[in-house]
């Protein structure tokens, strides 16, 4: 059974810091991994999707890496801003008899001005 | 292009009642997935529909059911509501296999069971 872990559950940093958010998963037979952002009381916004054959994806100040063999992914946020404050979730997708997205519980990030 | 629309945004029900939630996917998307989000369990997969057929189902009791119409709109029904069903219910649409491609989420329906 696939399990996705995100530690720590919460993080508070001053504005301008470069951040690394970690995600680990137990079954390396994934098809892809996605990072999402969720603002309070809102739905999820997809930030980056990394296919299993890729090592990283970049979008603006965000960079996500994937090491499938070790079951790890990181989301790097450069020059953090207060507007980056949100919960960041990673999710892995596996094909199979019960293909679905399996989510971590998320990291709640607070960027202090 | 309009995003994923979920209605209603908020619902208050009492134990034993039933509820129906609606999800309109992005135009052209044929896959709709439903998730339950609670503080304790996080996001849990309920089911996925593709071209009016349920393709996958999560580990939820039979009180949770859904369907998809020919225009790809989907509904989720919960019968005999329990207090523990209080949650944010999210639907997501994608162009192909749910999760194999980018999933676009709606804002969710917040269900409170009293």
Interface residues (C-beta under 8 A of the other chain):
Chain A: X31 X32 X34 X36 X41 X42 X43 X44 X45 X46 X49 X89 X91 X93 X95 X98 X99 X100 X101 X102 X103 X104 X105 X106
Chain B: X4 X6 X33 X35 X42 X43 X44 X45 X48 X55 X56 X57 X58 X88 X90 X92 X97 X98 X99 X100 X101 X102 X103 X104 X105 X106 X107 X108 X110
